[in-house]
Amino acid sequence: MENYITEEGYKTLFQELKFLKEVKRPEIIESIKDARTQSGEITENTEYIEARELQNVIERKIAELESYLSKCKSINTNTINIESGKVIFGCVVDLIDLDTEEELSYQIVGEKESDIKNKKISYTSPLGSSVLGKFEGDICSLRKPDGDYREFEIIKIYKP
């Protein structure tokens, strides 16, 4: 299954992957070499054991990022067409919580780039998926974990 990601998100994850491969991996290999030179049994060498555990974490993260990025479709948010007035991937949507009258604004982004503090939500999140395909003025509902519903009105859709 293809994952969607903004170009900015793709670049960020690619830079993280590059850093892990070109900086962290060599550092860990060097730590393992240094730990091996210490005297005593290698099975009792805590520096060696910790370095190997960290190596496993780094290698898993590298594999995860490589796999994820290989399945991504990068979207340039500068070229998205919002003329239809429909909420689509990459756009920013302003909402009003109809229960609290709170105004919210979120950019719809990929799973691994969502960041609620920076007002970015995944298109697969409950709120993200409930607004996709909707238009300004539409009401979308969302079931909260406690079973209650929240309703939001879409008040504006625009490019980031």
Secondary structure as UniProt FT lines:
FT   STRAND          3..6
FT   HELIX           7..19
FT   HELIX           20..24
FT   HELIX           25..36
FT   HELIX           42..44
FT   HELIX           46..70
FT   STRAND          72..75
FT   TURN            77..78
FT   TURN            83..84
FT   TURN            89..90
FT   STRAND          92..97
FT   TURN            98..100
FT   STRAND          103..109
FT   HELIX           111..113
FT   HELIX           116..118
FT   STRAND          120..122
FT   TURN            123..124
FT   HELIX           126..131
FT   TURN            132..133
FT   TURN            136..137
FT   STRAND          139..143
FT   TURN            145..146
FT   STRAND          149..158
//
